[in-house]
Amino acid sequence: MARTPQHDVVVVGAGLAGLRAAITLGHAGRDVVVLEAADTVGGRQRTDAVDGFLLDRGFQVLNPAYPAVRRWVDIQALRLKPFPVGVQVRRERGLATLADPRRHPSILAATLRSGLLAPR
């Protein structure tokens, strides 16, 4: 009869929370095994290649000011790039830009032309 492996902790799921839990427990001296149903780690965070495009799913915005992020993530290694808060919406005549003009005054004209604003 095959011997059953023994571990202190079984972490179910190799998403960000599961992987962080496994690392923390491992650093605390626990014998940890991580079980994941998918063929990749990351949980809901992943990048898929579709028709030559890379599509990010899940947690696309990472705020480096979060205390947990500062403790556990090598921010410099990620080479993060800032981007303006707003959206671009594909419409019949092209892309329309919508953003808060108080935060991004240079986008005011594009936001007004977007056709996405409505009076109160």
HELIX and SHEET records of a PDB file:
HELIX    1   1 LEU A   16  HIS A   27  1                                  12    
HELIX    2   2 PRO A   67  TRP A   72  1                                   6    
HELIX    3   3 ILE A   75  LEU A   78  1                                   4    
HELIX    4   4 PRO A  105  ILE A  107  5                                   3    
HELIX    5   5 LEU A  108  ARG A  113  1                                   6    
SHEET    1   A 2 VAL A   9  VAL A  12  0                                        
SHEET    2   A 2 VAL A  32  LEU A  35  1                                        
SHEET    1   B 2 ARG A  46  VAL A  50  0                                        
SHEET    2   B 2 PHE A  53  ARG A  57 -1                                        
SHEET    1   C 2 GLY A  86  ARG A  91  0                                        
SHEET    2   C 2 GLY A  94  ALA A  99 -1                                        
END                                                                             
